[in-house]
């Protein structure tokens, strides 16, 4: 059974950069689309980025999408998200999730069957 683990969160100053990783502790996610979602305090979970099994990707968010890069390394069963020029609004718990609809990306959390536990990102001076 597929299990996902996020890493790389922490406290970052505004304007800094952060790289998050999602790895499979059990199983292989090479056939899955992998999405990143963020949940800020008191808000709903929102899509950040997604990458298909073939490497096609979508960055969500009108402004944020220009500051982030998603990539995957199928040989090492991992997906990475890098966010540059971090802002306070980037604060939240970041989750990675896997969708068996591997060839397409969707911003809808309900389309993803498997979720990691999340990693906290705090942007503050």
C-alpha positions in Angstrom: 0.0 0.0 0.0 1.3 3.4 -1.0 2.4 5.6 1.9 3.7 9.1 1.4 6.1 11.2 3.6 6.8 14.9 3.3 10.0 16.6 4.4 11.7 19.9 4.2 9.4 22.2 6.1 10.5 24.7 8.7 10.8 28.3 9.6 11.9 30.6 6.7 12.3 34.3 6.5 10.3 36.3 4.0 12.1 36.4 0.7 13.8 33.1 1.3 13.4 29.8 -0.5 12.4 26.3 0.5 12.5 22.8 -1.0 9.9 20.2 0.0 10.2 16.6 -0.8 7.6 13.8 -1.0 8.8 10.2 -0.9 7.0 6.9 -0.8 7.9 5.0 2.3 5.9 2.0 1.1 5.1 1.1 -2.5 5.9 3.0 -5.7 4.2 6.1 -6.9 5.6 6.1 -10.4 2.2 5.5 -11.9 0.5 8.2 -10.0 0.0 11.9 -10.4 1.4 13.7 -7.3 0.0 16.9 -6.0 1.0 19.4 -3.4 -1.6 21.2 -1.3 -1.4 23.8 1.4 -3.7 24.4 4.3 -3.3 27.6 6.2 -4.8 28.1 9.7 -8.6 28.4 9.5 -8.6 27.9 5.7 -9.5 25.1 3.3 -6.9 23.0 1.7 -5.8 24.5 -1.6 -3.8 23.2 -4.5 -0.3 24.3 -5.0 1.1 22.2 -7.8 0.8 18.9 -9.5 2.9 16.6 -11.7 1.7 13.7 -13.8 3.5 10.3 -14.0 5.0 11.5 -17.3 6.4 14.7 -15.9 3.8 17.2 -17.2 3.0 19.7 -14.4 0.7 22.4 -13.4 1.4 25.3 -10.9 -1.7 26.6 -9.3 -2.3 30.1 -7.8 -2.3 33.3 -9.8 0.8 34.8 -8.2 2.4 31.9 -6.4 2.8 29.8 -9.5 5.6 32.0 -10.8 7.6 31.4 -7.7 7.5 27.6 -7.5 8.9 24.6 -9.4 7.7 21.0 -9.1 9.7 18.0 -10.3 9.8 14.3 -9.9 12.5 11.7 -9.7 10.9 8.3 -10.5 14.1 6.4 -10.0 14.2 7.6 -6.4 10.4 7.6 -5.8 10.3 11.3 -5.0 8.7 14.5 -6.0 10.1 17.9 -5.1 8.5 21.4 -4.7 10.7 24.5 -4.5 9.2 27.8 -3.6 11.2 31.0 -4.0 10.7 34.5 -2.6 8.5 33.2 0.2 5.8 35.4 1.6 3.8 35.2 4.8 0.8 33.9 2.9 2.8 30.8 2.0 2.6 29.7 5.6 0.7 26.5 6.2 0.9 22.8 6.4 2.0 21.3 3.0 0.7 17.9 2.0 1.6 15.7 -0.9 -1.0 13.4 -2.3 -1.2 10.7 -5.0 -3.9 10.2 -7.6 -4.3 7.0 -9.5 -5.4 9.2 -12.5 -1.7 9.3 -13.3 -1.8 11.0 -16.6 -3.7 14.1 -15.6 -3.6 16.8 -12.9 -6.5 18.2 -11.0 -6.8 20.9 -8.3 -9.5 18.9 -6.5 -8.3 17.3 -3.3 -11.0 14.6 -3.5 -9.3 13.2 -6.7 -6.3 12.2 -4.6 -6.6 8.9 -2.8 -3.4 8.8 -0.7 -2.1 11.6 1.5 1.0 12.2 3.6 0.9 13.6 7.1 2.0 17.1 6.1 5.0 19.3 6.9 4.7 22.7 8.5 6.1 25.7 6.6 6.2 29.0 8.5 7.3 32.2 6.8 8.2 34.8 9.4 10.9 37.2 10.4 
